[in-house]
């Protein structure tokens, strides 16, 4: 499962380093295979919830 986190509007950094691990921020979004919300929440990040796919009508 892929977790996504949205940076706050004022956030300008391109990476976060936590416990020697570098987490890249691309276009204000962090993508991670692990849930790192406890690391990024104090910085103002919020979870990005994927929108459900709409089935095509036949």
Secondary structure as the mmCIF struct_conf table of DSSP 4:
data_model
#
loop_
_struct_conf.conf_type_id
_struct_conf.id
_struct_conf.beg_label_comp_id
_struct_conf.beg_label_asym_id
_struct_conf.beg_label_seq_id
_struct_conf.end_label_comp_id
_struct_conf.end_label_asym_id
_struct_conf.end_label_seq_id
STRN STRN1 UNK A 3 UNK A 6
HELX_LH_PP_P HELX_LH_PP_P1 UNK A 7 UNK A 8
TURN_TY1_P TURN_TY1_P1 UNK A 9 UNK A 10
BEND BEND1 UNK A 14 UNK A 14
STRN STRN2 UNK A 15 UNK A 18
TURN_TY1_P TURN_TY1_P2 UNK A 19 UNK A 20
STRN STRN3 UNK A 21 UNK A 24
STRN STRN4 UNK A 26 UNK A 26
TURN_TY1_P TURN_TY1_P3 UNK A 27 UNK A 28
STRN STRN5 UNK A 29 UNK A 32
BEND BEND2 UNK A 33 UNK A 34
HELX_RH_AL_P HELX_RH_AL_P1 UNK A 37 UNK A 40
HELX_RH_3T_P HELX_RH_3T_P1 UNK A 41 UNK A 43
TURN_TY1_P TURN_TY1_P4 UNK A 44 UNK A 44
STRN STRN6 UNK A 46 UNK A 47
HELX_LH_PP_P HELX_LH_PP_P2 UNK A 48 UNK A 57
#
